[in-house]
């Protein structure tokens, strides 16, 4: 088989794994909750999992590999290729989150997810127009 045949086969396998990971995320309540988070809340979620001593090494390594992959300029498909260049980054994120759902204990995943959701909600409420902090009424 010529080299481009292997390339097409590899890309096809990569797309299949990414599609399976996305389907897994959407089928799981935890995956849907994670996908609904904003970018800041997803970053906070990752920091909470990394800081939690009860999260095992596989979960922490998955997060570190994900951050390293996204931070490095080297990609599976170079980013200068329109659309497909960015889709590989998204696919890697889907696969990493699917691995996290399997590798991180349910209670730790839920705790980090709830805390990230609560902080995102508090940030939205504080940024809402016309919102003012309640005044302390200590009976004076």
Backbone torsions as a table, in degrees:
resi	resn	phi	psi	omega
1	UNK	NA	135.7	178.9
2	UNK	-69.0	164.5	-175.6
3	UNK	-58.5	-37.2	-177.5
4	UNK	-72.4	-23.4	173.9
5	UNK	-65.7	-43.2	176.8
6	UNK	-65.2	-37.7	178.2
7	UNK	-62.8	-46.1	178.7
8	UNK	-64.8	-40.5	177.6
9	UNK	-63.0	-43.4	178.1
10	UNK	-64.5	-43.0	177.3
11	UNK	-63.0	-39.4	177.7
12	UNK	-63.4	-43.0	178.0
13	UNK	-64.4	-40.2	178.8
14	UNK	-62.7	-44.6	178.6
15	UNK	-64.2	-39.1	179.2
16	UNK	-64.3	-43.2	178.3
17	UNK	-64.8	-41.8	179.0
18	UNK	-64.4	-41.5	178.6
19	UNK	-65.0	-39.8	177.1
20	UNK	-64.8	-40.2	178.5
21	UNK	-64.8	-42.4	178.2
22	UNK	-63.8	-40.9	177.8
23	UNK	-63.4	-39.7	177.2
24	UNK	-63.2	-43.0	178.9
25	UNK	-62.5	-44.5	-177.9
26	UNK	-71.1	-25.4	-179.6
27	UNK	-79.0	-21.2	-176.6
28	UNK	-99.6	140.5	177.9
29	UNK	-63.1	-39.2	178.3
30	UNK	-64.6	-40.1	178.7
31	UNK	-64.2	-42.6	178.4
32	UNK	-65.0	-40.0	177.8
33	UNK	-64.0	-40.5	178.3
34	UNK	-64.4	-44.9	-179.4
35	UNK	-62.9	-28.1	-179.6
36	UNK	-77.1	-15.6	179.8
37	UNK	-68.9	150.8	172.4
38	UNK	-77.3	173.4	-177.1
39	UNK	-61.2	-46.5	179.2
40	UNK	-60.5	-42.0	-179.5
41	UNK	-67.2	-35.0	177.0
42	UNK	-66.3	-39.4	176.5
43	UNK	-64.3	-42.2	178.4
44	UNK	-62.5	-41.5	177.3
45	UNK	-57.3	-46.7	179.0
46	UNK	-62.8	-42.1	178.0
47	UNK	-63.1	-39.8	179.3
48	UNK	-63.8	-40.9	178.4
49	UNK	-67.0	-40.0	178.9
50	UNK	-65.4	-34.3	-177.7
51	UNK	-81.2	-16.6	-176.1
52	UNK	-78.0	118.9	-179.0
53	UNK	-69.9	-16.8	-178.7
54	UNK	-87.5	-3.4	174.8
55	UNK	-84.9	129.3	-176.0
56	UNK	-71.4	171.3	-178.9
57	UNK	-60.6	-40.4	179.5
58	UNK	-59.8	-40.1	178.7
59	UNK	-66.2	-43.9	-180.0
60	UNK	-67.7	-39.6	177.6
61	UNK	-64.4	-38.5	177.2
62	UNK	-59.9	-45.1	178.8
63	UNK	-64.0	-43.2	-179.5
64	UNK	-66.0	-40.1	177.4
65	UNK	-65.4	-39.9	178.1
66	UNK	-61.5	-48.4	179.6
67	UNK	-63.0	-42.3	178.5
68	UNK	-62.3	-42.9	179.5
69	UNK	-63.4	-43.6	-178.6
70	UNK	-71.1	-28.3	-177.6
71	UNK	-82.6	-32.0	-177.8
72	UNK	-74.7	148.6	-179.6
73	UNK	-76.0	-8.6	-178.8
74	UNK	-89.4	131.9	-179.9
75	UNK	-129.0	166.0	173.4
76	UNK	-63.4	-46.9	175.2
77	UNK	-120.3	123.8	-177.0
78	UNK	-57.6	142.7	-176.2
79	UNK	-68.4	-17.1	-179.3
80	UNK	-74.8	-11.8	174.5
81	UNK	-79.9	120.2	-175.4
82	UNK	-57.3	141.2	176.3
83	UNK	62.9	-61.1	-176.5
84	UNK	-63.5	-32.6	179.6
85	UNK	-63.2	-33.0	177.8
86	UNK	-87.9	-27.3	-178.9
87	UNK	-65.4	-30.1	179.1
88	UNK	-66.0	-35.4	177.0
89	UNK	-64.8	-42.7	178.7
90	UNK	-64.0	-41.6	179.8
91	UNK	-63.6	-40.6	178.3
92	UNK	-63.7	-38.7	177.6
93	UNK	-63.5	-45.1	179.0
94	UNK	-59.2	-45.2	-179.8
95	UNK	-64.0	-42.6	-179.6
96	UNK	-63.8	-42.0	179.8
97	UNK	-68.3	-37.4	175.6
98	UNK	-61.9	-39.6	176.7
99	UNK	-65.7	-40.5	178.5
100	UNK	-61.8	-39.9	178.8
101	UNK	-59.9	-35.9	179.7
102	UNK	-82.2	-33.9	-171.2
103	UNK	-89.5	-29.1	-175.7
104	UNK	-92.4	134.5	177.3
105	UNK	-55.5	142.1	-175.2
106	UNK	-54.4	-43.9	-177.2
107	UNK	-66.5	-36.9	178.9
108	UNK	-71.2	-39.4	178.0
109	UNK	-63.0	-47.0	-179.6
110	UNK	-63.4	-41.1	-179.2
111	UNK	-63.9	-45.1	179.3
112	UNK	-66.5	-39.7	179.9
113	UNK	-65.5	-44.7	178.9
114	UNK	-62.9	-43.1	-179.8
115	UNK	-65.1	-40.6	178.1
116	UNK	-65.5	-40.1	178.0
117	UNK	-65.2	-42.6	179.8
118	UNK	-63.2	-43.1	179.2
119	UNK	-66.8	-36.0	177.4
120	UNK	-67.4	-39.8	178.6
121	UNK	-65.4	-42.6	178.7
122	UNK	-63.4	-38.0	178.8
123	UNK	-67.1	-39.0	177.7
124	UNK	-66.4	-40.8	180.0
125	UNK	-65.9	-42.4	-179.3
126	UNK	-67.0	-29.1	-178.3
127	UNK	-88.4	-6.1	-178.2
128	UNK	-66.3	139.9	179.6
129	UNK	-66.0	138.1	177.9
130	UNK	84.2	0.1	-179.5
131	UNK	-80.2	135.3	174.9
132	UNK	-130.3	144.7	176.8
133	UNK	-65.4	140.1	178.3
134	UNK	-64.8	140.8	179.0
135	UNK	-80.7	143.6	176.8
136	UNK	-73.7	127.3	176.6
137	UNK	-115.6	91.9	-177.1
138	UNK	-98.5	20.8	172.2
139	UNK	83.8	14.6	178.9
140	UNK	-76.0	NA	NA
